[in-house]
Amino acid sequence: MSSFEIIGGHKLKGEIVPQGAKNEALQVLCAVLLTSEKVRIEHVPDIRDVNKLIDLLKLLGVSVREDVPAACDSGRTFEFQADQVNLEVLQSPMFREQAGALRGSIMLVGPLLSRYGQAVVPQPGGDKIGRRRLDTHFIGMERLGATVEYKRGAYMVNAKKLKGCYMLLDEASVTGTANIIMTAVMARGTTTIMNAACEPYVYQLCNMLNSMGAKISGVGSNLLTIRGVRELHGCTHRLLPDMIEVGSFIGMAAMTQGDITIKNAQVQHLGLIPQVFRRLGIEVWQKGDDLYVPAQEHYEIERFMDGSIMTVADAPWPGFTPDLISIALVVATQAKGSVLIHQKMFESRLFFVDKLIDMGAQIILCDPHRATVIGLDREHKLRGVRMASPDIRAGVALLIAALSAEGKSRIDNIEQIDRGYQYIDKRLAKLGAEIRRVD
């Protein structure tokens, strides 16, 4: 296992380019299974979860060729061709072991079911941040004509013939919506999905599938209509910048009193992210498609119009993404004022705050979903401690805290951070952070 050693107190300064979107990559990489033709995907991040999914595709017999070697501040380009998929691999111990270690493996089911009429996937792993049910995925597939069985820790999904239908999703699940879309694109007839997720990841997936020959209308809304086609073709697709990285960099700039320009942030796909950080008192300026966060000695949390304490809560798109709740919480520890952080979706995501309290933060954990943060306005800086990363987003929140703290911090279990952020230590070092990776 590796760790980060960080000497805090350095003001970050410079330009940084966000990586390709992790959550989008886990969807569109699985979509290559929908055609036997070549699919080219650009701006692919070099992170553990994405690389594990590419290994799974190779295991299934997908031909994978990397066109551009990885670079510290840009993504990679891959060419995929799924013309010799071996379905027998689905029953192998190696597939079960590798797929079971990756939450994104669930996204293989829709494409395999759509093209081959069968799929097997073990109960997927991922962050331990609370319940993450899969009912929406499989109920939608059953509505399209599939049968789903759960045996010996794996889901077995089969369909002789998929047929379009109307469905109202019980939750606006991003991955559930994406899986159902990929199941329906080659089903007979028309599928209508009401209460579909409309995050940029789903928007991008639909645009990619349409460029492959699918017929999806209502893209970007919560009502999708999919007219089934017989086959799909190859295409070229480019991933959006990762909006979670963009939010993380805003938080890093504020906590370190840094001066950072986030290049090509694709602001139109960020939803409320810049606005929520502005409510926390952080100046975020838009310059074309870039975001600029100037150095601030202090930042003050707004109050609601009636004078009541500000609440920051996650919500479906275009609301504030749950993946940035941890970042907003740690940023608030050094603001002036107080804020209630409400994590509605996952009941274990706020349990990392005990590590921030050890660093000197003033936080009251009200219950598994809510925490009140009393901002210190930098009067009492956080102090360096040793801690461990519990999941991707909490790990980066702790990293941000360490960058602003006095003294030396050590973060263990940074494999969690590597799952979602490429070369984060090298990229931050270029901005002036004192950070090194140790075994």
C-alpha positions as CSV (number, residue, x, y, z in Angstrom):
1,M,0.0,0.0,0.0
2,S,1.1,3.6,-0.7
3,S,0.7,6.8,1.2
4,F,0.9,10.5,0.5
5,E,3.2,12.7,2.7
6,I,2.2,16.3,2.6
7,I,3.7,19.4,4.1
8,G,0.8,21.9,4.3
9,G,0.7,25.6,4.0
10,H,1.9,26.1,0.4
11,K,-0.3,28.4,-1.8
12,L,-1.1,26.6,-5.0
13,K,-0.7,28.7,-8.2
14,G,-0.9,28.1,-11.9
15,E,-3.0,26.3,-14.5
16,I,-4.5,22.8,-14.4
17,V,-6.4,20.8,-17.0
18,P,-9.2,18.5,-15.7
19,Q,-8.9,14.8,-16.6
20,G,-11.6,13.1,-18.7
21,A,-14.8,12.3,-16.7
22,K,-14.5,9.1,-14.7
23,N,-18.2,8.4,-14.4
24,E,-18.8,9.0,-18.1
25,A,-15.8,6.8,-19.0
26,L,-17.3,3.8,-17.1
27,Q,-20.5,4.1,-19.3
28,V,-19.1,4.8,-22.7
29,L,-16.4,2.2,-22.5
30,C,-19.0,-0.5,-21.9
31,A,-21.0,0.8,-24.9
32,V,-18.2,-0.4,-27.3
33,L,-19.7,-3.9,-26.8
34,L,-22.8,-2.8,-28.8
35,T,-21.0,-3.0,-32.1
36,S,-18.5,-5.1,-33.9
37,E,-17.0,-2.0,-35.6
38,K,-14.2,0.1,-34.2
39,V,-14.9,2.7,-31.6
40,R,-12.5,5.5,-30.8
41,I,-12.7,7.2,-27.4
42,E,-10.6,10.3,-26.6
43,H,-9.5,11.9,-23.3
44,V,-9.7,8.7,-21.3
45,P,-8.3,9.2,-17.8
46,D,-5.4,7.0,-16.5
47,I,-7.1,6.0,-13.2
48,R,-7.5,2.6,-11.5
49,D,-11.2,2.1,-12.0
50,V,-11.1,3.0,-15.7
51,N,-8.0,0.8,-16.2
52,K,-9.7,-2.1,-14.5
53,L,-12.7,-1.8,-16.8
54,I,-10.5,-1.8,-19.9
55,D,-8.8,-5.0,-18.5
56,L,-12.3,-6.5,-18.2
57,L,-13.1,-5.6,-21.8
58,K,-9.8,-7.3,-22.9
59,L,-10.7,-10.4,-20.9
60,L,-14.0,-10.6,-22.8
61,G,-12.1,-10.6,-26.1
62,V,-12.4,-6.9,-27.0
63,S,-9.4,-5.7,-29.1
64,V,-7.9,-2.6,-27.4
65,R,-5.3,-0.3,-28.9
66,E,-3.9,2.8,-27.3
67,D,-3.1,5.6,-29.8
68,V,-1.6,8.2,-27.6
69,P,0.6,7.5,-24.5
70,A,-0.5,8.9,-21.2
71,A,0.7,12.4,-20.3
72,C,0.4,14.1,-16.9
73,D,-2.1,16.8,-18.0
74,S,-4.0,15.1,-20.8
75,G,-6.0,12.0,-21.4
76,R,-5.4,9.0,-23.6
77,T,-7.0,7.9,-26.8
78,F,-8.1,4.2,-27.3
79,E,-9.5,2.3,-30.2
80,F,-11.8,-0.6,-29.3
81,Q,-13.3,-3.4,-31.4
82,A,-15.7,-5.9,-30.0
83,D,-15.8,-8.3,-33.0
84,Q,-14.7,-11.4,-31.1
85,V,-16.4,-11.3,-27.7
86,N,-16.1,-14.6,-25.8
87,L,-19.2,-15.0,-23.6
88,E,-17.8,-18.1,-21.9
89,V,-15.5,-15.8,-20.0
90,L,-18.5,-14.6,-18.0
91,Q,-18.5,-17.9,-16.2
92,S,-14.8,-17.9,-15.4
93,P,-13.4,-17.3,-11.9
94,M,-11.1,-14.6,-13.2
95,F,-14.0,-12.6,-14.6
96,R,-15.9,-12.9,-11.4
97,E,-12.9,-11.8,-9.3
98,Q,-12.1,-8.8,-11.5
99,A,-15.7,-7.7,-12.1
100,G,-16.6,-8.1,-8.4
101,A,-13.8,-5.6,-7.4
102,L,-15.2,-2.8,-9.7
103,R,-18.5,-1.0,-9.2
104,G,-18.5,0.0,-12.9
105,S,-18.7,-3.6,-14.0
106,I,-22.5,-3.4,-13.6
107,M,-22.5,-1.3,-16.8
108,L,-21.5,-4.3,-18.9
109,V,-24.9,-5.9,-18.4
110,G,-27.0,-3.6,-20.7
111,P,-24.7,-3.8,-23.8
112,L,-24.2,-7.6,-23.4
113,L,-27.9,-8.2,-23.0
114,S,-28.8,-5.9,-25.9
115,R,-26.3,-7.5,-28.4
116,Y,-26.1,-11.1,-27.2
117,G,-29.2,-11.7,-25.1
118,Q,-27.3,-12.7,-22.0
119,A,-25.0,-11.3,-19.3
120,V,-23.5,-12.3,-16.0
121,V,-22.0,-10.0,-13.4
122,P,-21.1,-10.6,-9.8
123,Q,-22.3,-8.3,-7.0
124,P,-20.1,-5.3,-7.8
125,G,-17.7,-3.6,-5.3
126,G,-16.8,0.0,-5.1
127,D,-16.9,2.7,-2.3
128,K,-18.4,1.7,1.0
129,I,-20.5,4.9,1.4
130,G,-23.9,3.3,2.1
131,R,-26.6,1.4,0.3
132,R,-26.2,1.4,-3.5
133,R,-29.0,-0.7,-4.7
134,L,-29.3,-2.1,-8.3
135,D,-33.0,-2.6,-8.5
136,T,-33.5,0.2,-11.0
137,H,-31.2,-1.4,-13.5
138,F,-32.8,-4.8,-13.4
139,I,-36.4,-3.7,-13.1
140,G,-35.9,-1.7,-16.3
141,M,-34.4,-4.7,-18.0
142,E,-37.3,-7.0,-16.9
143,R,-39.7,-4.4,-18.4
144,L,-37.9,-4.8,-21.7
145,G,-38.4,-8.6,-21.6
146,A,-35.3,-9.9,-19.7
147,T,-35.3,-12.4,-16.8
148,V,-33.0,-11.7,-13.8
149,E,-31.7,-14.3,-11.3
150,Y,-29.4,-13.8,-8.4
151,K,-27.4,-17.0,-7.6
152,R,-24.2,-17.6,-5.7
153,G,-23.3,-13.9,-5.5
154,A,-23.9,-13.1,-9.2
155,Y,-26.7,-11.6,-11.4
156,M,-27.6,-13.7,-14.4
157,V,-29.7,-11.9,-17.0
158,N,-31.2,-13.4,-20.1
159,A,-33.6,-12.4,-22.9
160,K,-34.7,-14.2,-26.0
161,K,-36.2,-11.0,-27.4
162,L,-36.2,-7.5,-26.1
163,K,-39.2,-5.4,-26.7
164,G,-39.7,-1.7,-26.2
165,C,-42.1,-0.4,-23.6
166,Y,-43.0,2.6,-21.4
167,M,-41.4,2.7,-18.0
168,L,-41.3,5.1,-15.1
169,L,-38.1,4.7,-13.2
170,D,-38.4,4.5,-9.4
171,E,-35.4,6.7,-9.0
172,A,-33.4,8.9,-11.4
173,S,-30.4,6.7,-11.2
174,V,-27.5,7.7,-13.5
175,T,-26.1,4.3,-14.0
176,G,-29.5,2.7,-14.0
177,T,-30.7,5.0,-16.7
178,A,-27.5,4.4,-18.8
179,N,-27.8,0.6,-18.4
180,I,-31.4,0.7,-19.5
181,I,-30.7,2.9,-22.5
182,M,-28.0,0.5,-23.7
183,T,-30.4,-2.4,-23.3
184,A,-33.1,-0.7,-25.2
185,V,-31.2,0.8,-28.2
186,M,-31.6,-2.5,-30.2
187,A,-34.8,-3.7,-28.7
188,R,-37.8,-4.1,-31.1
189,G,-40.2,-1.2,-31.0
190,T,-40.1,2.0,-29.0
191,T,-39.0,2.5,-25.4
192,T,-40.0,5.5,-23.4
193,I,-38.2,6.2,-20.1
194,M,-39.8,8.7,-17.7
195,N,-37.8,10.1,-14.7
196,A,-34.6,9.3,-16.5
197,A,-31.4,10.8,-15.1
198,C,-30.2,13.8,-17.2
199,E,-26.7,14.2,-15.8
200,P,-24.0,15.1,-18.4
201,Y,-22.8,11.5,-18.3
202,V,-26.1,10.3,-19.7
203,Y,-26.3,13.2,-22.1
204,Q,-22.8,12.2,-23.5
205,L,-23.7,8.5,-23.7
206,C,-26.9,9.2,-25.7
207,N,-25.0,11.5,-28.1
208,M,-22.4,8.8,-28.6
209,L,-25.0,6.1,-29.2
210,N,-26.8,8.4,-31.7
211,S,-23.6,8.9,-33.5
212,M,-23.4,5.0,-33.7
213,G,-26.8,4.9,-35.4
214,A,-29.2,4.7,-32.4
215,K,-32.4,6.8,-32.4
216,I,-32.7,8.5,-29.0
217,S,-34.7,11.7,-28.6
218,G,-35.2,13.9,-25.6
219,V,-31.5,13.8,-24.9
220,G,-30.7,16.0,-21.9
221,S,-34.2,15.8,-20.4
222,N,-35.8,13.3,-18.0
223,L,-38.1,11.9,-20.8
224,L,-36.2,9.8,-23.3
225,T,-37.7,8.0,-26.3
226,I,-35.7,5.2,-27.9
227,R,-36.6,3.7,-31.2
228,G,-34.9,0.4,-31.5
229,V,-32.5,-0.2,-34.4
230,R,-31.1,-3.5,-35.8
231,E,-27.4,-2.7,-35.4
232,L,-25.0,0.0,-34.3
233,H,-21.8,1.2,-36.0
234,G,-18.4,2.6,-35.0
235,C,-17.8,6.2,-34.0
236,T,-15.4,8.6,-32.3
237,H,-16.3,10.1,-28.9
238,R,-14.5,12.5,-26.6
239,L,-15.1,12.5,-22.9
240,L,-16.1,15.7,-21.0
241,P,-13.7,17.2,-18.4
242,D,-14.4,15.6,-15.0
243,M,-16.7,18.0,-13.1
244,I,-15.7,16.4,-9.8
245,E,-12.1,17.3,-10.5
246,V,-13.2,20.8,-11.4
247,G,-15.0,21.1,-8.0
248,S,-12.0,19.6,-6.2
249,F,-9.6,22.1,-7.7
250,I,-11.9,25.0,-6.7
251,G,-11.8,23.7,-3.1
252,M,-8.0,23.3,-3.2
253,A,-7.5,26.9,-4.4
254,A,-9.8,28.3,-1.6
255,M,-8.3,26.2,1.2
256,T,-4.7,27.0,0.2
257,Q,-5.3,30.7,-0.6
258,G,-4.2,29.7,-4.1
259,D,-4.5,31.3,-7.4
260,I,-5.6,28.6,-9.9
261,T,-7.0,28.6,-13.5
262,I,-8.9,25.5,-14.4
263,K,-8.6,25.2,-18.2
264,N,-11.3,24.0,-20.5
265,A,-13.8,23.3,-17.7
266,Q,-16.8,23.1,-20.0
267,V,-18.8,25.4,-17.7
268,Q,-22.1,24.6,-19.4
269,H,-21.9,21.0,-18.1
270,L,-21.1,22.0,-14.4
271,G,-24.6,22.7,-13.3
272,L,-24.7,24.4,-9.8
273,I,-21.1,23.5,-8.9
274,P,-19.6,27.0,-9.3
275,Q,-22.7,28.6,-7.7
276,V,-22.5,26.4,-4.6
277,F,-18.8,27.3,-4.0
278,R,-19.7,30.9,-4.5
279,R,-22.3,30.6,-1.7
280,L,-19.5,29.4,0.5
281,G,-17.8,32.7,-0.2
282,I,-15.3,31.5,-2.9
283,E,-14.7,33.8,-5.9
284,V,-15.1,31.7,-9.0
285,W,-14.7,33.7,-12.3
286,Q,-15.6,32.4,-15.7
287,K,-13.1,33.3,-18.5
288,G,-14.5,31.8,-21.7
289,D,-14.5,28.1,-21.0
290,D,-12.0,28.4,-18.2
291,L,-12.7,29.0,-14.5
292,Y,-10.4,31.2,-12.5
293,V,-10.2,31.1,-8.7
294,P,-8.2,34.1,-7.4
295,A,-6.2,34.1,-4.1
296,Q,-8.5,35.0,-1.1
297,E,-7.2,35.6,2.4
298,H,-10.8,35.0,3.7
299,Y,-14.1,33.8,2.4
300,E,-17.5,34.1,4.1
301,I,-20.4,31.7,3.9
302,E,-23.6,33.4,2.7
303,R,-26.9,33.1,4.6
304,F,-30.4,32.6,3.2
305,M,-32.4,35.8,2.7
306,D,-34.3,35.4,6.0
307,G,-31.0,35.2,7.8
308,S,-31.0,31.5,8.5
309,I,-28.0,29.3,8.2
310,M,-26.9,28.2,4.7
311,T,-27.6,24.5,3.8
312,V,-25.6,22.7,1.1
313,A,-27.3,19.5,0.0
314,D,-26.9,17.1,-2.9
315,A,-29.6,16.7,-5.5
316,P,-30.2,15.1,-8.9
317,W,-28.9,17.1,-11.9
318,P,-28.6,20.0,-12.3
319,G,-28.4,20.1,-8.5
320,F,-25.2,19.8,-6.6
321,T,-23.6,16.4,-7.2
322,P,-23.2,14.0,-4.2
323,D,-19.6,13.4,-5.2
324,L,-18.7,17.0,-4.1
325,I,-20.4,17.1,-0.7
326,S,-17.1,16.0,1.0
327,I,-15.2,18.8,-0.8
328,A,-17.8,21.4,0.2
329,L,-17.6,20.2,3.8
330,V,-13.9,20.5,4.1
331,V,-13.8,23.9,2.4
332,A,-16.3,25.2,4.9
333,T,-14.0,24.4,7.8
334,Q,-11.8,27.4,7.0
335,A,-14.6,29.8,5.9
336,K,-16.2,32.5,8.1
337,G,-19.6,31.4,9.2
338,S,-21.5,28.2,9.6
339,V,-23.2,25.8,7.2
340,L,-25.3,22.7,7.4
341,I,-24.1,19.9,5.0
342,H,-26.8,17.5,4.1
343,Q,-25.8,14.3,2.3
344,K,-29.1,12.9,1.3
345,M,-28.1,9.9,-0.9
346,F,-25.5,7.9,1.1
347,E,-25.7,7.2,4.8
348,S,-22.0,6.5,5.3
349,R,-20.3,9.3,3.3
350,L,-19.9,11.7,6.2
351,F,-18.1,9.4,8.6
352,F,-14.7,10.7,7.5
353,V,-15.3,13.9,9.5
354,D,-13.8,12.4,12.6
355,K,-10.4,12.8,10.8
356,L,-11.1,16.4,10.2
357,I,-12.0,16.9,13.8
358,D,-8.7,15.3,14.8
359,M,-7.1,18.1,12.6
360,G,-8.9,20.8,14.6
361,A,-12.0,21.4,12.5
362,Q,-15.2,22.4,14.3
363,I,-17.8,19.9,13.0
364,I,-20.9,18.5,14.6
365,L,-22.1,15.2,13.0
366,C,-25.8,15.5,13.6
367,D,-26.6,12.1,12.1
368,P,-25.3,9.9,9.2
369,H,-26.7,12.4,6.7
370,R,-26.1,15.8,8.2
371,A,-23.1,17.7,9.6
372,T,-22.9,21.3,10.9
373,V,-19.6,23.0,10.1
374,I,-18.5,26.0,12.2
375,G,-16.0,27.9,10.0
376,L,-12.7,29.0,11.7
377,D,-12.0,31.8,9.3
378,R,-8.3,30.7,9.4
379,E,-8.0,31.9,13.0
380,H,-7.1,28.3,14.0
381,K,-5.4,26.4,11.1
382,L,-5.9,22.7,10.7
383,R,-2.9,20.6,12.0
384,G,-1.2,17.8,10.2
385,V,-2.1,14.2,11.3
386,R,-1.9,10.7,10.0
387,M,-5.1,9.4,8.5
388,A,-6.5,6.9,5.9
389,S,-8.6,7.5,2.8
390,P,-12.0,5.7,3.2
391,D,-13.2,6.3,-0.3
392,I,-12.4,8.4,-3.4
393,R,-14.1,11.6,-2.6
394,A,-13.4,11.6,1.2
395,G,-9.8,10.8,0.3
396,V,-9.5,13.9,-1.8
397,A,-11.3,16.0,0.9
398,L,-8.6,14.9,3.4
399,L,-5.9,15.7,0.8
400,I,-7.3,19.2,0.5
401,A,-7.3,19.5,4.3
402,A,-3.7,18.3,4.5
403,L,-2.6,20.8,1.8
404,S,-3.9,23.7,4.0
405,A,-2.8,22.3,7.4
406,E,0.2,23.3,9.4
407,G,2.9,20.7,9.5
408,K,3.1,17.2,8.0
409,S,0.2,14.9,7.2
410,R,0.2,11.4,6.0
411,I,-2.7,9.8,4.1
412,D,-2.7,6.1,3.9
413,N,-4.7,3.9,1.5
414,I,-4.3,6.3,-1.3
415,E,-5.2,3.6,-3.8
416,Q,-8.7,4.9,-3.2
417,I,-7.7,8.3,-4.4
418,D,-5.9,6.8,-7.4
419,R,-9.3,5.2,-8.4
420,G,-10.6,8.6,-9.4
421,Y,-7.8,11.1,-9.8
422,Q,-4.9,10.6,-12.3
423,Y,-1.4,11.5,-11.2
424,I,-2.8,13.8,-8.6
425,D,0.5,14.1,-6.7
426,K,2.5,15.1,-9.8
427,R,-0.2,17.6,-11.0
428,L,-0.4,19.3,-7.6
429,A,3.4,19.4,-7.3
430,K,3.4,21.5,-10.5
431,L,1.1,24.0,-8.7
432,G,3.5,24.3,-5.8
433,A,2.2,21.6,-3.4
434,E,4.8,19.7,-1.3
435,I,3.5,16.2,-1.7
436,R,5.2,12.9,-2.3
437,R,4.1,9.3,-2.7
438,V,5.7,6.7,-0.4
439,D,5.3,3.0,0.1
